[in-house]
Amino acid sequence: MLIIKIKDLRALPSNTLQSRLDELALELAIEKRKVASTGVSSKVVKTRELKKTVARINTILKERGAAPG
């Protein structure tokens, strides 16, 4: 579930968003490590969508006043 719509994210409570953010950040770090080790990214779209989703969650958490991790 890579692409998450903003209205679906806004419906989630802050603690769920924080846990989702942690999961996505870990997945993004793994993707970056794969690119660094091989030098080639086979899933550029996946990395891009991960970054966008992390940014969306961070924005929602900042709007709510919760500190993003």
mmCIF file of the N, C-alpha and C atoms, coordinates in Angstrom:
data_MODEL
# 
_entry.id   MODEL 
# 
loop_
_atom_site.group_PDB 
_atom_site.id 
_atom_site.type_symbol 
_atom_site.label_atom_id 
_atom_site.label_alt_id 
_atom_site.label_comp_id 
_atom_site.label_asym_id 
_atom_site.label_entity_id 
_atom_site.label_seq_id 
_atom_site.pdbx_PDB_ins_code 
_atom_site.Cartn_x 
_atom_site.Cartn_y 
_atom_site.Cartn_z 
_atom_site.occupancy 
_atom_site.B_iso_or_equiv 
_atom_site.pdbx_formal_charge 
_atom_site.auth_seq_id 
_atom_site.auth_comp_id 
_atom_site.auth_asym_id 
_atom_site.auth_atom_id 
_atom_site.pdbx_PDB_model_num 
ATOM 1   N N  . MET A 1 1  ? 0.845  -1.169 0.000   1.00 0.00 ? 1  MET A N  1 
ATOM 2   C CA . MET A 1 1  ? 0.000  0.000  0.000   1.00 0.00 ? 1  MET A CA 1 
ATOM 3   C C  . MET A 1 1  ? 0.889  1.229  0.000   1.00 0.00 ? 1  MET A C  1 
ATOM 4   N N  . LEU A 1 2  ? 1.320  1.612  -1.144  1.00 0.00 ? 2  LEU A N  1 
ATOM 5   C CA . LEU A 1 2  ? 2.294  2.691  -1.251  1.00 0.00 ? 2  LEU A CA 1 
ATOM 6   C C  . LEU A 1 2  ? 1.629  4.048  -1.404  1.00 0.00 ? 2  LEU A C  1 
ATOM 7   N N  . ILE A 1 3  ? 0.670  4.147  -2.293  1.00 0.00 ? 3  ILE A N  1 
ATOM 8   C CA . ILE A 1 3  ? 0.009  5.425  -2.515  1.00 0.00 ? 3  ILE A CA 1 
ATOM 9   C C  . ILE A 1 3  ? -1.186 5.515  -1.576  1.00 0.00 ? 3  ILE A C  1 
ATOM 10  N N  . ILE A 1 4  ? -1.130 6.490  -0.675  1.00 0.00 ? 4  ILE A N  1 
ATOM 11  C CA . ILE A 1 4  ? -2.200 6.689  0.285   1.00 0.00 ? 4  ILE A CA 1 
ATOM 12  C C  . ILE A 1 4  ? -2.764 8.080  0.049   1.00 0.00 ? 4  ILE A C  1 
ATOM 13  N N  . LYS A 1 5  ? -4.055 8.175  -0.137  1.00 0.00 ? 5  LYS A N  1 
ATOM 14  C CA . LYS A 1 5  ? -4.681 9.467  -0.389  1.00 0.00 ? 5  LYS A CA 1 
ATOM 15  C C  . LYS A 1 5  ? -4.681 10.308 0.871   1.00 0.00 ? 5  LYS A C  1 
ATOM 16  N N  . ILE A 1 6  ? -4.606 11.613 0.687   1.00 0.00 ? 6  ILE A N  1 
ATOM 17  C CA . ILE A 1 6  ? -4.501 12.547 1.801   1.00 0.00 ? 6  ILE A CA 1 
ATOM 18  C C  . ILE A 1 6  ? -5.743 12.494 2.682   1.00 0.00 ? 6  ILE A C  1 
ATOM 19  N N  . LYS A 1 7  ? -6.924 12.302 2.102   1.00 0.00 ? 7  LYS A N  1 
ATOM 20  C CA . LYS A 1 7  ? -8.140 12.247 2.921   1.00 0.00 ? 7  LYS A CA 1 
ATOM 21  C C  . LYS A 1 7  ? -8.160 10.998 3.785   1.00 0.00 ? 7  LYS A C  1 
ATOM 22  N N  . ASP A 1 8  ? -7.565 9.906  3.299   1.00 0.00 ? 8  ASP A N  1 
ATOM 23  C CA . ASP A 1 8  ? -7.472 8.693  4.109   1.00 0.00 ? 8  ASP A CA 1 
ATOM 24  C C  . ASP A 1 8  ? -6.495 8.887  5.262   1.00 0.00 ? 8  ASP A C  1 
ATOM 25  N N  . LEU A 1 9  ? -5.411 9.600  5.003   1.00 0.00 ? 9  LEU A N  1 
ATOM 26  C CA . LEU A 1 9  ? -4.435 9.870  6.051   1.00 0.00 ? 9  LEU A CA 1 
ATOM 27  C C  . LEU A 1 9  ? -5.006 10.789 7.121   1.00 0.00 ? 9  LEU A C  1 
ATOM 28  N N  . ARG A 1 10 ? -5.773 11.777 6.712   1.00 0.00 ? 10 ARG A N  1 
ATOM 29  C CA . ARG A 1 10 ? -6.353 12.723 7.671   1.00 0.00 ? 10 ARG A CA 1 
ATOM 30  C C  . ARG A 1 10 ? -7.376 12.046 8.582   1.00 0.00 ? 10 ARG A C  1 
ATOM 31  N N  . ALA A 1 11 ? -7.963 10.950 8.127   1.00 0.00 ? 11 ALA A N  1 
ATOM 32  C CA . ALA A 1 11 ? -8.951 10.235 8.926   1.00 0.00 ? 11 ALA A CA 1 
ATOM 33  C C  . ALA A 1 11 ? -8.312 9.394  10.030  1.00 0.00 ? 11 ALA A C  1 
ATOM 34  N N  . LEU A 1 12 ? -7.020 9.132  9.926   1.00 0.00 ? 12 LEU A N  1 
ATOM 35  C CA . LEU A 1 12 ? -6.332 8.298  10.909  1.00 0.00 ? 12 LEU A CA 1 
ATOM 36  C C  . LEU A 1 12 ? -5.932 9.113  12.137  1.00 0.00 ? 12 LEU A C  1 
ATOM 37  N N  . PRO A 1 13 ? -5.914 8.484  13.320  1.00 0.00 ? 13 PRO A N  1 
ATOM 38  C CA . PRO A 1 13 ? -5.447 9.182  14.516  1.00 0.00 ? 13 PRO A CA 1 
ATOM 39  C C  . PRO A 1 13 ? -3.938 9.401  14.468  1.00 0.00 ? 13 PRO A C  1 
ATOM 40  N N  . SER A 1 14 ? -3.459 10.323 15.273  1.00 0.00 ? 14 SER A N  1 
ATOM 41  C CA . SER A 1 14 ? -2.048 10.707 15.245  1.00 0.00 ? 14 SER A CA 1 
ATOM 42  C C  . SER A 1 14 ? -1.106 9.561  15.585  1.00 0.00 ? 14 SER A C  1 
ATOM 43  N N  . ASN A 1 15 ? -1.484 8.721  16.545  1.00 0.00 ? 15 ASN A N  1 
ATOM 44  C CA . ASN A 1 15 ? -0.587 7.620  16.915  1.00 0.00 ? 15 ASN A CA 1 
ATOM 45  C C  . ASN A 1 15 ? -0.460 6.601  15.790  1.00 0.00 ? 15 ASN A C  1 
ATOM 46  N N  . THR A 1 16 ? -1.524 6.378  15.032  1.00 0.00 ? 16 THR A N  1 
ATOM 47  C CA . THR A 1 16 ? -1.464 5.485  13.878  1.00 0.00 ? 16 THR A CA 1 
ATOM 48  C C  . THR A 1 16 ? -0.598 6.095  12.780  1.00 0.00 ? 16 THR A C  1 
ATOM 49  N N  . LEU A 1 17 ? -0.736 7.393  12.576  1.00 0.00 ? 17 LEU A N  1 
ATOM 50  C CA . LEU A 1 17 ? 0.098  8.072  11.584  1.00 0.00 ? 17 LEU A CA 1 
ATOM 51  C C  . LEU A 1 17 ? 1.570  7.986  11.966  1.00 0.00 ? 17 LEU A C  1 
ATOM 52  N N  . GLN A 1 18 ? 1.856  8.133  13.250  1.00 0.00 ? 18 GLN A N  1 
ATOM 53  C CA . GLN A 1 18 ? 3.244  8.067  13.709  1.00 0.00 ? 18 GLN A CA 1 
ATOM 54  C C  . GLN A 1 18 ? 3.833  6.678  13.457  1.00 0.00 ? 18 GLN A C  1 
ATOM 55  N N  . SER A 1 19 ? 3.066  5.634  13.722  1.00 0.00 ? 19 SER A N  1 
ATOM 56  C CA . SER A 1 19 ? 3.563  4.282  13.474  1.00 0.00 ? 19 SER A CA 1 
ATOM 57  C C  . SER A 1 19 ? 3.722  4.025  11.977  1.00 0.00 ? 19 SER A C  1 
ATOM 58  N N  . ARG A 1 20 ? 2.789  4.539  11.167  1.00 0.00 ? 20 ARG A N  1 
ATOM 59  C CA . ARG A 1 20 ? 2.890  4.400  9.714   1.00 0.00 ? 20 ARG A CA 1 
ATOM 60  C C  . ARG A 1 20 ? 4.121  5.140  9.196   1.00 0.00 ? 20 ARG A C  1 
ATOM 61  N N  . LEU A 1 21 ? 4.398  6.308  9.782   1.00 0.00 ? 21 LEU A N  1 
ATOM 62  C CA . LEU A 1 21 ? 5.565  7.099  9.408   1.00 0.00 ? 21 LEU A CA 1 
ATOM 63  C C  . LEU A 1 21 ? 6.851  6.330  9.701   1.00 0.00 ? 21 LEU A C  1 
ATOM 64  N N  . ASP A 1 22 ? 6.905  5.681  10.859  1.00 0.00 ? 22 ASP A N  1 
ATOM 65  C CA . ASP A 1 22 ? 8.082  4.891  11.219  1.00 0.00 ? 22 ASP A CA 1 
ATOM 66  C C  . ASP A 1 22 ? 8.302  3.742  10.236  1.00 0.00 ? 22 ASP A C  1 
ATOM 67  N N  . GLU A 1 23 ? 7.222  3.060  9.861   1.00 0.00 ? 23 GLU A N  1 
ATOM 68  C CA . GLU A 1 23 ? 7.315  1.952  8.909   1.00 0.00 ? 23 GLU A CA 1 
ATOM 69  C C  . GLU A 1 23 ? 7.820  2.431  7.548   1.00 0.00 ? 23 GLU A C  1 
ATOM 70  N N  . LEU A 1 24 ? 7.250  3.533  7.079   1.00 0.00 ? 24 LEU A N  1 
ATOM 71  C CA . LEU A 1 24 ? 7.634  4.057  5.766   1.00 0.00 ? 24 LEU A CA 1 
ATOM 72  C C  . LEU A 1 24 ? 9.067  4.585  5.763   1.00 0.00 ? 24 LEU A C  1 
ATOM 73  N N  . ALA A 1 25 ? 9.479  5.205  6.861   1.00 0.00 ? 25 ALA A N  1 
ATOM 74  C CA . ALA A 1 25 ? 10.846 5.714  6.954   1.00 0.00 ? 25 ALA A CA 1 
ATOM 75  C C  . ALA A 1 25 ? 11.843 4.560  6.916   1.00 0.00 ? 25 ALA A C  1 
ATOM 76  N N  . LEU A 1 26 ? 11.504 3.456  7.581   1.00 0.00 ? 26 LEU A N  1 
ATOM 77  C CA . LEU A 1 26 ? 12.370 2.278  7.546   1.00 0.00 ? 26 LEU A CA 1 
ATOM 78  C C  . LEU A 1 26 ? 12.443 1.704  6.138   1.00 0.00 ? 26 LEU A C  1 
ATOM 79  N N  . GLU A 1 27 ? 11.301 1.622  5.473   1.00 0.00 ? 27 GLU A N  1 
ATOM 80  C CA . GLU A 1 27 ? 11.268 1.103  4.105   1.00 0.00 ? 27 GLU A CA 1 
ATOM 81  C C  . GLU A 1 27 ? 12.067 1.998  3.155   1.00 0.00 ? 27 GLU A C  1 
ATOM 82  N N  . LEU A 1 28 ? 11.974 3.310  3.342   1.00 0.00 ? 28 LEU A N  1 
ATOM 83  C CA . LEU A 1 28 ? 12.731 4.248  2.520   1.00 0.00 ? 28 LEU A CA 1 
ATOM 84  C C  . LEU A 1 28 ? 14.231 4.084  2.760   1.00 0.00 ? 28 LEU A C  1 
ATOM 85  N N  . ALA A 1 29 ? 14.622 3.889  4.009   1.00 0.00 ? 29 ALA A N  1 
ATOM 86  C CA . ALA A 1 29 ? 16.043 3.684  4.320   1.00 0.00 ? 29 ALA A CA 1 
ATOM 87  C C  . ALA A 1 29 ? 16.561 2.409  3.664   1.00 0.00 ? 29 ALA A C  1 
ATOM 88  N N  . ILE A 1 30 ? 15.759 1.374  3.650   1.00 0.00 ? 30 ILE A N  1 
ATOM 89  C CA . ILE A 1 30 ? 16.158 0.119  3.003   1.00 0.00 ? 30 ILE A CA 1 
ATOM 90  C C  . ILE A 1 30 ? 16.327 0.326  1.501   1.00 0.00 ? 30 ILE A C  1 
ATOM 91  N N  . GLU A 1 31 ? 15.405 1.045  0.886   1.00 0.00 ? 31 GLU A N  1 
ATOM 92  C CA . GLU A 1 31 ? 15.505 1.318  -0.551  1.00 0.00 ? 31 GLU A CA 1 
ATOM 93  C C  . GLU A 1 31 ? 16.768 2.133  -0.865  1.00 0.00 ? 31 GLU A C  1 
ATOM 94  N N  . LYS A 1 32 ? 17.050 3.130  -0.035  1.00 0.00 ? 32 LYS A N  1 
ATOM 95  C CA . LYS A 1 32 ? 18.251 3.943  -0.251  1.00 0.00 ? 32 LYS A CA 1 
ATOM 96  C C  . LYS A 1 32 ? 19.514 3.107  -0.103  1.00 0.00 ? 32 LYS A C  1 
ATOM 97  N N  . ARG A 1 33 ? 19.501 2.190  0.851   1.00 0.00 ? 33 ARG A N  1 
ATOM 98  C CA . ARG A 1 33 ? 20.661 1.318  1.055   1.00 0.00 ? 33 ARG A CA 1 
ATOM 99  C C  . ARG A 1 33 ? 20.866 0.405  -0.143  1.00 0.00 ? 33 ARG A C  1 
ATOM 100 N N  . LYS A 1 34 ? 19.780 -0.081 -0.727  1.00 0.00 ? 34 LYS A N  1 
ATOM 101 C CA . LYS A 1 34 ? 19.877 -0.931 -1.916  1.00 0.00 ? 34 LYS A CA 1 
ATOM 102 C C  . LYS A 1 34 ? 20.498 -0.156 -3.071  1.00 0.00 ? 34 LYS A C  1 
ATOM 103 N N  . VAL A 1 35 ? 20.082 1.081  -3.249  1.00 0.00 ? 35 VAL A N  1 
ATOM 104 C CA . VAL A 1 35 ? 20.622 1.904  -4.327  1.00 0.00 ? 35 VAL A CA 1 
ATOM 105 C C  . VAL A 1 35 ? 22.101 2.187  -4.081  1.00 0.00 ? 35 VAL A C  1 
ATOM 106 N N  . ALA A 1 36 ? 22.465 2.455  -2.841  1.00 0.00 ? 36 ALA A N  1 
ATOM 107 C CA . ALA A 1 36 ? 23.855 2.763  -2.515  1.00 0.00 ? 36 ALA A CA 1 
ATOM 108 C C  . ALA A 1 36 ? 24.756 1.551  -2.734  1.00 0.00 ? 36 ALA A C  1 
ATOM 109 N N  . SER A 1 37 ? 24.250 0.362  -2.440  1.00 0.00 ? 37 SER A N  1 
ATOM 110 C CA . SER A 1 37 ? 25.091 -0.821 -2.572  1.00 0.00 ? 37 SER A CA 1 
ATOM 111 C C  . SER A 1 37 ? 25.218 -1.289 -4.013  1.00 0.00 ? 37 SER A C  1 
ATOM 112 N N  . THR A 1 38 ? 24.140 -1.181 -4.791  1.00 0.00 ? 38 THR A N  1 
ATOM 113 C CA . THR A 1 38 ? 24.188 -1.663 -6.165  1.00 0.00 ? 38 THR A CA 1 
ATOM 114 C C  . THR A 1 38 ? 24.494 -0.553 -7.163  1.00 0.00 ? 38 THR A C  1 
ATOM 115 N N  . GLY A 1 39 ? 24.163 0.672  -6.807  1.00 0.00 ? 39 GLY A N  1 
ATOM 116 C CA . GLY A 1 39 ? 24.382 1.784  -7.715  1.00 0.00 ? 39 GLY A CA 1 
ATOM 117 C C  . GLY A 1 39 ? 23.271 1.972  -8.721  1.00 0.00 ? 39 GLY A C  1 
ATOM 118 N N  . VAL A 1 40 ? 22.296 1.056  -8.712  1.00 0.00 ? 40 VAL A N  1 
ATOM 119 C CA . VAL A 1 40 ? 21.201 1.120  -9.669  1.00 0.00 ? 40 VAL A CA 1 
ATOM 120 C C  . VAL A 1 40 ? 19.888 1.005  -8.912  1.00 0.00 ? 40 VAL A C  1 
ATOM 121 N N  . SER A 1 41 ? 18.947 1.862  -9.249  1.00 0.00 ? 41 SER A N  1 
ATOM 122 C CA . SER A 1 41 ? 17.625 1.791  -8.637  1.00 0.00 ? 41 SER A CA 1 
ATOM 123 C C  . SER A 1 41 ? 16.656 1.206  -9.651  1.00 0.00 ? 41 SER A C  1 
ATOM 124 N N  . SER A 1 42 ? 16.099 0.062  -9.304  1.00 0.00 ? 42 SER A N  1 
ATOM 125 C CA . SER A 1 42 ? 15.143 -0.555 -10.213 1.00 0.00 ? 42 SER A CA 1 
ATOM 126 C C  . SER A 1 42 ? 13.726 -0.046 -9.951  1.00 0.00 ? 42 SER A C  1 
ATOM 127 N N  . LYS A 1 43 ? 13.517 0.596  -8.793  1.00 0.00 ? 43 LYS A N  1 
ATOM 128 C CA . LYS A 1 43 ? 12.181 1.049  -8.430  1.00 0.00 ? 43 LYS A CA 1 
ATOM 129 C C  . LYS A 1 43 ? 12.204 2.527  -8.057  1.00 0.00 ? 43 LYS A C  1 
ATOM 130 N N  . VAL A 1 44 ? 12.458 3.357  -9.036  1.00 0.00 ? 44 VAL A N  1 
ATOM 131 C CA . VAL A 1 44 ? 12.525 4.792  -8.806  1.00 0.00 ? 44 VAL A CA 1 
ATOM 132 C C  . VAL A 1 44 ? 11.166 5.325  -8.370  1.00 0.00 ? 44 VAL A C  1 
ATOM 133 N N  . VAL A 1 45 ? 10.112 4.790  -8.948  1.00 0.00 ? 45 VAL A N  1 
ATOM 134 C CA . VAL A 1 45 ? 8.764  5.244  -8.630  1.00 0.00 ? 45 VAL A CA 1 
ATOM 135 C C  . VAL A 1 45 ? 8.426  4.916  -7.181  1.00 0.00 ? 45 VAL A C  1 
ATOM 136 N N  . LYS A 1 46 ? 8.852  3.760  -6.702  1.00 0.00 ? 46 LYS A N  1 
ATOM 137 C CA . LYS A 1 46 ? 8.580  3.366  -5.326  1.00 0.00 ? 46 LYS A CA 1 
ATOM 138 C C  . LYS A 1 46 ? 9.264  4.323  -4.356  1.00 0.00 ? 46 LYS A C  1 
ATOM 139 N N  . THR A 1 47 ? 10.512 4.665  -4.620  1.00 0.00 ? 47 THR A N  1 
ATOM 140 C CA . THR A 1 47 ? 11.244 5.589  -3.766  1.00 0.00 ? 47 THR A CA 1 
ATOM 141 C C  . THR A 1 47 ? 10.575 6.960  -3.763  1.00 0.00 ? 47 THR A C  1 
ATOM 142 N N  . ARG A 1 48 ? 10.167 7.414  -4.905  1.00 0.00 ? 48 ARG A N  1 
ATOM 143 C CA . ARG A 1 48 ? 9.506  8.716  -5.022  1.00 0.00 ? 48 ARG A CA 1 
ATOM 144 C C  . ARG A 1 48 ? 8.191  8.738  -4.236  1.00 0.00 ? 48 ARG A C  1 
ATOM 145 N N  . GLU A 1 49 ? 7.394  7.686  -4.365  1.00 0.00 ? 49 GLU A N  1 
ATOM 146 C CA . GLU A 1 49 ? 6.125  7.620  -3.654  1.00 0.00 ? 49 GLU A CA 1 
ATOM 147 C C  . GLU A 1 49 ? 6.329  7.504  -2.146  1.00 0.00 ? 49 GLU A C  1 
ATOM 148 N N  . LEU A 1 50 ? 7.369  6.799  -1.732  1.00 0.00 ? 50 LEU A N  1 
ATOM 149 C CA . LEU A 1 50 ? 7.681  6.720  -0.305  1.00 0.00 ? 50 LEU A CA 1 
ATOM 150 C C  . LEU A 1 50 ? 8.000  8.101  0.255   1.00 0.00 ? 50 LEU A C  1 
ATOM 151 N N  . LYS A 1 51 ? 8.811  8.851  -0.475  1.00 0.00 ? 51 LYS A N  1 
ATOM 152 C CA . LYS A 1 51 ? 9.170  10.199 -0.031  1.00 0.00 ? 51 LYS A CA 1 
ATOM 153 C C  . LYS A 1 51 ? 7.938  11.091 0.075   1.00 0.00 ? 51 LYS A C  1 
ATOM 154 N N  . LYS A 1 52 ? 7.062  11.010 -0.916  1.00 0.00 ? 52 LYS A N  1 
ATOM 155 C CA . LYS A 1 52 ? 5.863  11.840 -0.916  1.00 0.00 ? 52 LYS A CA 1 
ATOM 156 C C  . LYS A 1 52 ? 4.921  11.476 0.229   1.00 0.00 ? 52 LYS A C  1 
ATOM 157 N N  . THR A 1 53 ? 4.779  10.187 0.483   1.00 0.00 ? 53 THR A N  1 
ATOM 158 C CA . THR A 1 53 ? 3.896  9.752  1.553   1.00 0.00 ? 53 THR A CA 1 
ATOM 159 C C  . THR A 1 53 ? 4.444  10.160 2.918   1.00 0.00 ? 53 THR A C  1 
ATOM 160 N N  . VAL A 1 54 ? 5.758  10.047 3.099   1.00 0.00 ? 54 VAL A N  1 
ATOM 161 C CA . VAL A 1 54 ? 6.387  10.488 4.347   1.00 0.00 ? 54 VAL A CA 1 
ATOM 162 C C  . VAL A 1 54 ? 6.159  11.989 4.534   1.00 0.00 ? 54 VAL A C  1 
ATOM 163 N N  . ALA A 1 55 ? 6.304  12.750 3.474   1.00 0.00 ? 55 ALA A N  1 
ATOM 164 C CA . ALA A 1 55 ? 6.091  14.199 3.555   1.00 0.00 ? 55 ALA A CA 1 
ATOM 165 C C  . ALA A 1 55 ? 4.638  14.524 3.880   1.00 0.00 ? 55 ALA A C  1 
ATOM 166 N N  . ARG A 1 56 ? 3.700  13.783 3.299   1.00 0.00 ? 56 ARG A N  1 
ATOM 167 C CA . ARG A 1 56 ? 2.283  14.008 3.591   1.00 0.00 ? 56 ARG A CA 1 
ATOM 168 C C  . ARG A 1 56 ? 1.979  13.759 5.065   1.00 0.00 ? 56 ARG A C  1 
ATOM 169 N N  . ILE A 1 57 ? 2.510  12.665 5.591   1.00 0.00 ? 57 ILE A N  1 
ATOM 170 C CA . ILE A 1 57 ? 2.264  12.333 6.995   1.00 0.00 ? 57 ILE A CA 1 
ATOM 171 C C  . ILE A 1 57 ? 2.891  13.380 7.905   1.00 0.00 ? 57 ILE A C  1 
ATOM 172 N N  . ASN A 1 58 ? 4.114  13.798 7.588   1.00 0.00 ? 58 ASN A N  1 
ATOM 173 C CA . ASN A 1 58 ? 4.766  14.845 8.387   1.00 0.00 ? 58 ASN A CA 1 
ATOM 174 C C  . ASN A 1 58 ? 3.944  16.136 8.379   1.00 0.00 ? 58 ASN A C  1 
ATOM 175 N N  . THR A 1 59 ? 3.395  16.494 7.239   1.00 0.00 ? 59 THR A N  1 
ATOM 176 C CA . THR A 1 59 ? 2.569  17.701 7.131   1.00 0.00 ? 59 THR A CA 1 
ATOM 177 C C  . THR A 1 59 ? 1.326  17.593 8.003   1.00 0.00 ? 59 THR A C  1 
ATOM 178 N N  . ILE A 1 60 ? 0.660  16.458 7.957   1.00 0.00 ? 60 ILE A N  1 
ATOM 179 C CA . ILE A 1 60 ? -0.548 16.270 8.753   1.00 0.00 ? 60 ILE A CA 1 
ATOM 180 C C  . ILE A 1 60 ? -0.222 16.332 10.242  1.00 0.00 ? 60 ILE A C  1 
ATOM 181 N N  . LEU A 1 61 ? 0.866  15.691 10.648  1.00 0.00 ? 61 LEU A N  1 
ATOM 182 C CA . LEU A 1 61 ? 1.248  15.714 12.061  1.00 0.00 ? 61 LEU A CA 1 
ATOM 183 C C  . LEU A 1 61 ? 1.606  17.122 12.521  1.00 0.00 ? 61 LEU A C  1 
ATOM 184 N N  . LYS A 1 62 ? 2.265  17.896 11.675  1.00 0.00 ? 62 LYS A N  1 
ATOM 185 C CA . LYS A 1 62 ? 2.585  19.273 12.035  1.00 0.00 ? 62 LYS A CA 1 
ATOM 186 C C  . LYS A 1 62 ? 1.327  20.122 12.143  1.00 0.00 ? 62 LYS A C  1 
ATOM 187 N N  . GLU A 1 63 ? 0.361  19.893 11.264  1.00 0.00 ? 63 GLU A N  1 
ATOM 188 C CA . GLU A 1 63 ? -0.898 20.632 11.325  1.00 0.00 ? 63 GLU A CA 1 
ATOM 189 C C  . GLU A 1 63 ? -1.650 20.347 12.619  1.00 0.00 ? 63 GLU A C  1 
ATOM 190 N N  . ARG A 1 64 ? -1.566 19.101 13.068  1.00 0.00 ? 64 ARG A N  1 
ATOM 191 C CA . ARG A 1 64 ? -2.254 18.710 14.289  1.00 0.00 ? 64 ARG A CA 1 
ATOM 192 C C  . ARG A 1 64 ? -1.489 19.136 15.550  1.00 0.00 ? 64 ARG A C  1 
ATOM 193 N N  . GLY A 1 65 ? -0.261 19.514 15.386  1.00 0.00 ? 65 GLY A N  1 
ATOM 194 C CA . GLY A 1 65 ? 0.547  19.930 16.528  1.00 0.00 ? 65 GLY A CA 1 
ATOM 195 C C  . GLY A 1 65 ? 1.342  18.802 17.142  1.00 0.00 ? 65 GLY A C  1 
ATOM 196 N N  . ALA A 1 66 ? 1.243  17.617 16.581  1.00 0.00 ? 66 ALA A N  1 
ATOM 197 C CA . ALA A 1 66 ? 2.041  16.490 17.062  1.00 0.00 ? 66 ALA A CA 1 
ATOM 198 C C  . ALA A 1 66 ? 3.414  16.572 16.437  1.00 0.00 ? 66 ALA A C  1 
ATOM 199 N N  . ALA A 1 67 ? 4.420  16.255 17.198  1.00 0.00 ? 67 ALA A N  1 
ATOM 200 C CA . ALA A 1 67 ? 5.798  16.326 16.698  1.00 0.00 ? 67 ALA A CA 1 
ATOM 201 C C  . ALA A 1 67 ? 6.090  15.100 15.846  1.00 0.00 ? 67 ALA A C  1 
ATOM 202 N N  . PRO A 1 68 ? 6.385  15.294 14.546  1.00 0.00 ? 68 PRO A N  1 
ATOM 203 C CA . PRO A 1 68 ? 6.729  14.143 13.690  1.00 0.00 ? 68 PRO A CA 1 
ATOM 204 C C  . PRO A 1 68 ? 8.087  13.593 14.079  1.00 0.00 ? 68 PRO A C  1 
ATOM 205 N N  . GLY A 1 69 ? 8.235  12.291 13.907  1.00 0.00 ? 69 GLY A N  1 
ATOM 206 C CA . GLY A 1 69 ? 9.486  11.640 14.289  1.00 0.00 ? 69 GLY A CA 1 
ATOM 207 C C  . GLY A 1 69 ? 10.422 11.673 13.189  1.00 0.00 ? 69 GLY A C  1 
# 
